[in-house]
Amino acid sequence: MKCPACSNQLRQMTVGDVTVDVCKAGCGGIWFDNLELKKFDEPHEADGEILLDIQRDPNLSLDHTQRLKCPKCGIVMMRHFFSVKRKVEVDECPQCAGIWLDAGELGQMRTLFESEEQRNKAFDEYFDDLFADELAADLAQNQQKLDRTKKVANVFRFICPTNYIPGKQNYGAF
């Protein structure tokens, strides 16, 4: 596979039970196949330490505004933030879900949260800050609609008891 950032040949590197593709002696980036990054993105995951110091070419300069293509699929990857703290921007393939990290980004990720639980808690708090008021208003409005609907249903129950509904009585058709 070719490096999406500098076009060097990516080299496979086995870390623990995972094989990742790294751009040694190039830009120092790392390619993680689907879900592999989860094994290295927290500080307590010791296997990830070896990936923090990938040999790179110090004279190589990259255009970080350029959209990268997936080294597996060849399609343009999506660029988004790794967490709600918005400190690390990653490139992710929408087709194979692989993730490309530029040099140094894994180290930054490992300092953001101690665990997956902390990351999820931060997301929940961020989501609540953004949408809690709107969701509460929608819930109240929907509750009012439900209450009105129940009242209308009760009126129809009074007007049309179940023994008048076809198939509910033991004798004759309606």
Order of alpha helices (4+ residues) and beta strands (2+ residues): beta-beta-beta-beta-beta-beta-alpha-alpha
